[in-house]
Amino acid sequence: MPTQRRKLGDLGEKLACKFLKNNGYSVLEVNYQKRIGEIDVIVKSGEIIHFIEVKTRTKKSSDKYGLPQEAVTSHKKKRLIRTALFYLAEHKHSDNTNWQIDVIAIIIDENRNKAKINHIENAISYDSL
């Protein structure tokens, strides 16, 4: 049985996918998982592949622990970059493929009725590796 934390994460990923689709992105994969790491959502916009890390918090936990995007640690950044590179190689993308890692930070009210979505594009640079 999923924990409350997992349910909140799943809800955040669904909201992120809906947000991305509504803003013209094509969803390629959700929950791409390999031994090296996981990427929540992979989308394409024009010629750019976006690897999306989704962080969701309730308003109460955000007030207590900080903004959702602040939970993306340097260790997590490195894993995201490595996993993105693995995805690109696995799907035979060329070295010239345009890609970036974004963060979608979601703060949702306690009743889970309203959400504030902040899409931070190119939030993690390749230099983080």
C-alpha positions as CSV (number, residue, x, y, z in Angstrom):
1,M,0.0,0.0,0.0
2,P,1.5,3.4,-1.0
3,T,2.5,5.7,1.7
4,Q,1.1,9.3,2.0
5,R,4.4,10.6,0.7
6,R,4.2,8.3,-2.3
7,K,0.6,9.3,-3.0
8,L,1.7,13.0,-2.9
9,G,4.5,12.3,-5.2
10,D,2.3,10.4,-7.7
11,L,-0.2,13.3,-7.6
12,G,2.6,15.8,-8.2
13,E,3.8,13.8,-11.3
14,K,0.2,13.7,-12.7
15,L,-0.2,17.4,-12.2
16,A,3.2,18.0,-13.8
17,C,2.3,15.9,-16.8
18,K,-1.0,17.8,-17.2
19,F,0.8,21.1,-16.9
20,L,3.4,20.1,-19.5
21,K,0.8,18.8,-22.0
22,N,-1.2,22.0,-21.5
23,N,1.9,24.0,-22.4
24,G,2.7,22.2,-25.6
25,Y,5.2,19.5,-24.4
26,S,5.0,15.9,-25.7
27,V,5.4,13.4,-22.9
28,L,7.9,10.7,-23.9
29,E,8.2,8.8,-20.6
30,V,7.0,8.8,-17.0
31,N,9.0,7.2,-14.2
32,Y,12.0,6.2,-16.4
33,Q,13.9,3.9,-14.0
34,K,17.3,2.3,-14.4
35,R,19.9,1.1,-11.9
36,I,21.8,4.3,-12.4
37,G,18.8,6.4,-11.4
38,E,15.3,7.6,-12.1
39,I,13.8,10.5,-14.0
40,D,10.2,11.5,-13.1
41,V,9.1,12.8,-16.5
42,I,10.8,13.0,-19.9
43,V,9.2,15.4,-22.4
44,K,10.0,17.0,-25.8
45,S,9.4,20.6,-26.8
46,G,10.5,21.4,-30.4
47,E,13.9,19.9,-30.7
48,I,14.7,19.9,-27.0
49,I,14.4,16.9,-24.7
50,H,13.5,17.9,-21.1
51,F,14.3,15.6,-18.2
52,I,12.0,16.7,-15.4
53,E,12.5,16.2,-11.7
54,V,9.2,16.7,-9.9
55,K,9.2,17.8,-6.3
56,T,5.8,18.1,-4.5
57,R,5.2,19.4,-1.0
58,T,2.1,20.4,0.9
59,K,1.9,24.1,2.0
60,K,2.4,23.0,5.6
61,S,5.6,21.0,4.9
62,S,6.9,23.7,2.5
63,D,6.5,26.3,5.3
64,K,8.4,24.0,7.6
65,Y,11.1,22.5,5.4
66,G,11.5,25.0,2.5
67,L,10.6,25.1,-1.1
68,P,10.3,21.8,-3.0
69,Q,13.1,22.7,-5.5
70,E,15.5,23.1,-2.5
71,A,15.2,19.3,-2.0
72,V,17.2,18.6,-5.1
73,T,20.6,17.8,-3.6
74,S,23.9,17.8,-5.4
75,H,23.9,14.0,-5.2
76,K,20.4,14.0,-6.9
77,K,21.7,16.4,-9.5
78,K,24.6,14.1,-10.4
79,R,22.2,11.1,-10.6
80,L,19.8,13.0,-12.9
81,I,22.6,14.0,-15.3
82,R,24.0,10.5,-15.4
83,T,20.5,9.0,-16.0
84,A,19.7,11.6,-18.7
85,L,23.0,10.7,-20.5
86,F,22.1,7.0,-20.2
87,Y,18.6,7.7,-21.7
88,L,20.1,9.6,-24.6
89,A,22.6,6.8,-25.3
90,E,20.0,4.1,-24.9
91,H,17.6,5.8,-27.3
92,K,20.5,6.4,-29.8
93,H,20.4,10.2,-29.7
94,S,23.4,12.0,-31.2
95,D,25.9,14.1,-29.3
96,N,24.2,17.1,-30.9
97,T,20.8,16.4,-29.3
98,N,19.6,19.4,-27.3
99,W,18.6,18.5,-23.8
100,Q,18.2,20.0,-20.4
101,I,17.1,19.1,-16.9
102,D,14.2,21.0,-15.4
103,V,12.6,21.0,-12.0
104,I,8.9,21.3,-11.5
105,A,8.2,22.4,-8.0
106,I,4.6,21.9,-6.8
107,I,3.1,23.2,-3.5
108,I,-0.4,21.8,-2.9
109,D,-2.9,22.8,-0.3
110,E,-3.7,20.4,2.6
111,N,-7.0,19.4,1.0
112,R,-5.2,18.7,-2.3
113,N,-7.6,20.9,-4.2
114,K,-5.2,23.7,-5.3
115,A,-1.7,23.5,-6.5
116,K,1.0,26.1,-7.4
117,I,3.3,24.9,-10.1
118,N,6.7,26.4,-10.7
119,H,8.5,25.1,-13.8
120,I,12.2,25.9,-13.5
121,E,13.7,25.4,-16.9
122,N,17.4,24.3,-17.3
123,A,17.6,24.1,-13.5
124,I,20.5,21.7,-13.4
125,S,23.6,22.3,-15.6
126,Y,25.8,19.6,-17.1
127,D,28.7,21.3,-15.1
128,S,27.1,19.8,-11.9
129,L,28.7,16.4,-12.8
